[in-house]
Amino acid sequence: MSRRIAHLTLDNVDDLPDTCRACVSWELDPVTACLTESESERRREKETWIARSLLQWGSCGLLAYVDDDLAGYLTYAPAGFVPRSLSFPTSPVSPDAVLLMTGGVVAAHRGAGIARMLAQGVAKDLTRRGIRAIECFATTHAPARGEPSPDLGCVPGCLLPAPFLLAIGFKTIRPHRLTPRLRLDLRSAVSWREDVEHALERILGTVRVPAFTPTTARGSATNSPSALGL
């Protein structure tokens, strides 16, 4: 059984889980996302965003494979490439940091070190580019395994849980009762211990990525996001 990490590109974007592949919650501002109603439009917008990121900045995500099957993924980019980042009450992201957007580990591969591979890959990639830190808009609601994340209005339901981010070395730099902004200095990431890596595995094991729909974009309180078993 072989494992490998690949950068997210236009060649492998279709390997992403369907709900993530057709979701533009992070990539578009809320108004534009709301007007992008059809799945085909959202898929094209996703490709356009990835192409622009690759041309102007570089890799905006990592995919982990076991043999030829997707096992997990993480997406990240400078806040200037992520219009949704301005929608959070704890914005903006610090100028020296890259935003960790979302990610997940496929259920069949949890507990096998996939999250560790992805996290280490992201840290190495960003360190090589001279990036000093990673920041993340977290959620204070840490769902139990199998429980979908709540719909926080205009905020995507794919936020990473704050308690686990704190456990692996992130620090709160802008507190908030729902969506604090956390930061990890990449110089400290190289010293992650095994117990910290296990905590990261728990982070990605609880992520739920919602399918983007116009109703979700408008922040309907009665419309909970669909869960992908990641």
Kinemage of the C-alpha trace (Angstrom):
@kinemage 1
@onewidth
@group {chain A} dominant
@subgroup {mainchain}
@vectorlist {calphas} color= white
{ca met a 1} P 0.000 0.000 0.000
{ca ser a 2} L 1.651 3.218 -1.173
{ca arg a 3} L 1.102 6.751 0.090
{ca arg a 4} L 1.815 10.025 -1.586
{ca ile a 5} L 1.124 13.738 -1.282
{ca ala a 6} L 0.219 15.867 -4.294
{ca his a 7} L -0.351 19.593 -4.730
{ca leu a 8} L -3.885 20.598 -5.638
{ca thr a 9} L -3.976 21.494 -9.346
{ca leu a 10} L -6.448 21.570 -12.213
{ca asp a 11} L -5.364 18.012 -13.035
{ca asn a 12} L -6.549 16.526 -9.753
{ca val a 13} L -9.275 18.916 -8.575
{ca asp a 14} L -11.903 16.349 -9.582
{ca asp a 15} L -10.467 14.000 -6.954
{ca leu a 16} L -11.877 16.239 -4.214
{ca pro a 17} L -15.076 14.995 -2.533
{ca asp a 18} L -18.125 16.137 -4.485
{ca thr a 19} L -19.369 18.620 -1.904
{ca cys a 20} L -15.956 20.271 -1.691
{ca arg a 21} L -15.459 20.155 -5.458
{ca ala a 22} L -18.671 22.089 -6.031
{ca cys a 23} L -18.330 24.410 -3.028
{ca val a 24} L -17.138 28.006 -3.408
{ca ser a 25} L -17.901 29.199 0.113
{ca trp a 26} L -14.269 30.189 0.672
{ca glu a 27} L -13.322 31.154 -2.850
{ca leu a 28} L -16.052 33.745 -3.573
{ca asp a 29} L -17.450 36.659 -1.632
{ca pro a 30} L -20.860 35.931 -0.081
{ca val a 31} L -22.831 37.935 -2.648
{ca thr a 32} L -21.167 36.366 -5.694
{ca ala a 33} L -21.397 32.920 -4.135
{ca cys a 34} L -25.101 33.443 -3.535
{ca leu a 35} L -25.612 34.285 -7.213
{ca thr a 36} L -23.663 31.219 -8.367
{ca glu a 37} L -26.555 28.801 -8.154
{ca ser a 38} L -25.836 25.842 -10.436
{ca glu a 39} L -23.343 23.117 -9.641
{ca ser a 40} L -21.656 23.496 -13.022
{ca glu a 41} L -21.108 27.210 -12.371
{ca arg a 42} L -19.639 26.512 -8.958
{ca arg a 43} L -17.291 23.911 -10.412
{ca arg a 44} L -16.078 26.386 -13.033
{ca glu a 45} L -15.578 29.057 -10.380
{ca lys a 46} L -13.547 26.595 -8.317
{ca glu a 47} L -11.310 25.841 -11.288
{ca thr a 48} L -10.885 29.545 -12.035
{ca trp a 49} L -9.878 30.203 -8.436
{ca ile a 50} L -7.358 27.356 -8.384
{ca ala a 51} L -5.863 28.489 -11.702
{ca arg a 52} L -5.470 32.066 -10.452
{ca ser a 53} L -3.925 30.892 -7.201
{ca leu a 54} L -1.443 28.666 -9.008
{ca leu a 55} L -0.412 31.405 -11.422
{ca gln a 56} L -0.171 34.232 -8.906
{ca trp a 57} L 0.891 32.493 -5.700
{ca gly a 58} L 1.391 28.756 -6.044
{ca ser a 59} L -0.093 25.644 -4.499
{ca cys a 60} L -3.327 26.253 -2.571
{ca gly a 61} L -3.800 22.751 -1.211
{ca leu a 62} L -2.450 19.268 -0.670
{ca leu a 63} L -4.123 15.940 -1.417
{ca ala a 64} L -3.109 12.686 0.264
{ca tyr a 65} L -3.530 9.399 -1.588
{ca val a 66} L -3.365 5.790 -0.490
{ca asp a 67} L -2.633 3.872 -3.657
{ca asp a 68} L -4.904 5.715 -6.109
{ca asp a 69} L -7.639 6.621 -3.622
{ca leu a 70} L -8.023 10.052 -2.045
{ca ala a 71} L -7.402 9.756 1.696
{ca gly a 72} L -7.503 13.392 2.781
{ca tyr a 73} L -6.853 17.003 1.861
{ca leu a 74} L -6.043 20.456 3.241
{ca thr a 75} L -6.581 23.805 1.537
{ca tyr a 76} L -4.778 27.052 2.338
{ca ala a 77} L -4.019 30.388 0.685
{ca pro a 78} L -3.188 34.010 1.462
{ca ala a 79} L -6.234 35.866 2.739
{ca gly a 80} L -6.191 38.072 -0.367
{ca phe a 81} L -7.191 35.015 -2.376
{ca val a 82} L -10.008 34.104 0.032
{ca pro a 83} L -12.850 36.665 -0.111
{ca arg a 84} L -14.834 34.785 2.547
{ca ser a 85} L -12.096 35.563 5.082
{ca leu a 86} L -13.409 39.131 5.335
{ca ser a 87} L -16.798 37.868 6.550
{ca phe a 88} L -15.548 36.786 9.963
{ca pro a 89} L -15.866 39.048 13.013
{ca thr a 90} L -12.254 38.223 13.879
{ca ser a 91} L -10.870 39.303 10.485
{ca pro a 92} L -8.460 40.234 9.030
{ca val a 93} L -5.763 37.577 8.764
{ca ser a 94} L -2.300 38.902 9.686
{ca pro a 95} L -0.223 40.059 6.689
{ca asp a 96} L 2.587 37.574 7.438
{ca ala a 97} L 0.300 34.528 7.653
{ca val a 98} L -1.432 32.145 5.263
{ca leu a 99} L -5.028 31.132 5.954
{ca leu a 100} L -5.749 27.462 6.652
{ca met a 101} L -9.181 27.124 5.098
{ca thr a 102} L -10.496 23.593 5.536
{ca gly a 103} L -9.697 19.917 5.111
{ca gly a 104} L -10.725 16.401 5.905
{ca val a 105} L -9.669 12.775 6.192
{ca val a 106} L -11.762 10.081 4.520
{ca ala a 107} L -13.342 7.855 7.162
{ca ala a 108} L -11.665 4.678 5.904
{ca his a 109} L -8.220 6.230 6.432
{ca arg a 110} L -8.613 7.886 9.828
{ca gly a 111} L -6.080 6.910 12.447
{ca ala a 112} L -3.498 5.962 9.815
{ca gly a 113} L -1.387 9.131 9.981
{ca ile a 114} L -2.922 10.837 6.945
{ca ala a 115} L -3.548 14.085 8.820
{ca arg a 116} L 0.061 14.054 10.017
{ca met a 117} L 1.294 13.666 6.439
{ca leu a 118} L -0.852 16.564 5.280
{ca ala a 119} L 0.070 18.880 8.152
{ca gln a 120} L 3.766 18.240 7.776
{ca gly a 121} L 3.460 18.754 4.030
{ca val a 122} L 1.739 22.107 4.503
{ca ala a 123} L 4.327 23.241 7.067
{ca lys a 124} L 7.205 22.291 4.762
{ca asp a 125} L 5.584 23.896 1.732
{ca leu a 126} L 4.932 27.198 3.478
{ca thr a 127} L 8.303 27.256 5.220
{ca arg a 128} L 10.035 26.874 1.851
{ca arg a 129} L 8.069 29.879 0.611
{ca gly a 130} L 9.210 31.984 3.534
{ca ile a 131} L 5.807 32.113 5.242
{ca arg a 132} L 6.065 32.782 8.973
{ca ala a 133} L 2.710 31.546 10.270
{ca ile a 134} L -0.611 29.845 9.611
{ca glu a 135} L -3.851 31.362 10.839
{ca cys a 136} L -7.270 29.772 10.978
{ca phe a 137} L -10.813 30.861 11.720
{ca ala a 138} L -11.865 28.150 14.144
{ca thr a 139} L -15.167 27.156 15.663
{ca thr a 140} L -15.705 26.893 19.402
{ca his a 141} L -18.261 24.165 18.757
{ca ala a 142} L -16.325 20.893 18.583
{ca pro a 143} L -18.748 18.294 17.158
{ca ala a 144} L -18.571 14.715 18.266
{ca arg a 145} L -17.616 12.147 15.647
{ca gly a 146} L -20.520 11.743 13.278
{ca glu a 147} L -22.137 15.034 14.297
{ca pro a 148} L -22.271 17.748 11.616
{ca ser a 149} L -20.932 21.203 12.401
{ca pro a 150} L -23.621 23.826 12.985
{ca asp a 151} L -24.526 26.405 10.383
{ca leu a 152} L -23.072 29.656 11.727
{ca gly a 153} L -25.016 31.977 9.454
{ca cys a 154} L -22.804 33.197 6.611
{ca val a 155} L -19.852 31.218 7.964
{ca pro a 156} L -19.077 27.914 6.254
{ca gly a 157} L -19.723 24.839 8.375
{ca cys a 158} L -16.266 23.426 7.607
{ca leu a 159} L -14.354 25.301 10.298
{ca leu a 160} L -11.760 23.425 12.332
{ca pro a 161} L -12.472 22.998 16.077
{ca ala a 162} L -10.689 25.530 18.283
{ca pro a 163} L -9.986 23.124 21.202
{ca phe a 164} L -7.967 20.783 19.010
{ca leu a 165} L -6.139 23.594 17.229
{ca leu a 166} L -5.126 24.934 20.621
{ca ala a 167} L -3.937 21.462 21.598
{ca ile a 168} L -1.435 21.350 18.759
{ca gly a 169} L 0.126 24.732 19.375
{ca phe a 170} L -2.169 27.326 17.846
{ca lys a 171} L -2.712 30.427 19.977
{ca thr a 172} L -5.773 32.649 20.083
{ca ile a 173} L -4.997 36.108 18.743
{ca arg a 174} L -8.575 37.357 18.293
{ca pro a 175} L -11.055 35.782 20.719
{ca his a 176} L -14.703 35.345 19.799
{ca arg a 177} L -17.468 33.213 21.266
{ca leu a 178} L -18.078 31.415 17.943
{ca thr a 179} L -15.204 31.971 15.513
{ca pro a 180} L -11.917 32.953 17.173
{ca arg a 181} L -8.882 33.502 14.976
{ca leu a 182} L -5.964 31.244 15.899
{ca arg a 183} L -2.315 31.350 14.833
{ca leu a 184} L 0.561 28.883 14.635
{ca asp a 185} L 4.154 30.060 14.261
{ca leu a 186} L 5.713 27.764 11.655
{ca arg a 187} L 9.032 27.809 13.521
{ca ser a 188} L 7.338 25.838 16.274
{ca ala a 189} L 5.648 23.430 13.852
{ca val a 190} L 8.912 21.599 13.185
{ca ser a 191} L 8.990 20.469 16.807
{ca trp a 192} L 5.521 18.870 16.905
{ca arg a 193} L 5.604 15.788 19.102
{ca glu a 194} L 3.748 12.556 18.434
{ca asp a 195} L 0.949 13.457 20.845
{ca val a 196} L 0.449 16.749 19.008
{ca glu a 197} L 0.231 14.904 15.709
{ca his a 198} L -2.447 12.632 17.155
{ca ala a 199} L -4.395 15.733 18.189
{ca leu a 200} L -4.198 16.959 14.619
{ca glu a 201} L -5.566 13.622 13.437
{ca arg a 202} L -8.560 14.282 15.677
{ca ile a 203} L -9.020 17.747 14.158
{ca leu a 204} L -9.374 16.520 10.618
{ca gly a 205} L -11.414 13.537 11.705
{ca thr a 206} L -14.175 15.856 12.945
{ca val a 207} L -14.348 18.209 9.966
{ca arg a 208} L -17.596 18.261 8.055
{ca val a 209} L -17.598 19.975 4.675
{ca pro a 210} L -20.993 21.342 3.615
{ca ala a 211} L -22.290 21.388 0.076
{ca phe a 212} L -22.698 25.013 -0.968
{ca thr a 213} L -26.236 25.985 -1.814
{ca pro a 214} L -27.782 29.417 -2.342
{ca thr a 215} L -29.910 28.845 0.766
{ca thr a 216} L -26.839 28.114 2.878
{ca ala a 217} L -25.125 31.175 1.453
{ca arg a 218} L -27.954 33.359 2.661
{ca gly a 219} L -27.415 32.022 6.164
{ca ser a 220} L -30.779 30.394 6.774
{ca ala a 221} L -30.944 29.352 10.392
{ca thr a 222} L -33.133 26.395 9.535
{ca asn a 223} L -30.893 24.955 6.867
{ca ser a 224} L -28.072 22.882 8.338
{ca pro a 225} L -25.169 22.009 5.994
{ca ser a 226} L -24.944 18.555 4.514
{ca ala a 227} L -22.179 16.421 5.962
{ca leu a 228} L -19.557 14.505 4.071
{ca gly a 229} L -18.169 11.555 5.974
{ca leu a 230} L -14.713 13.102 6.337
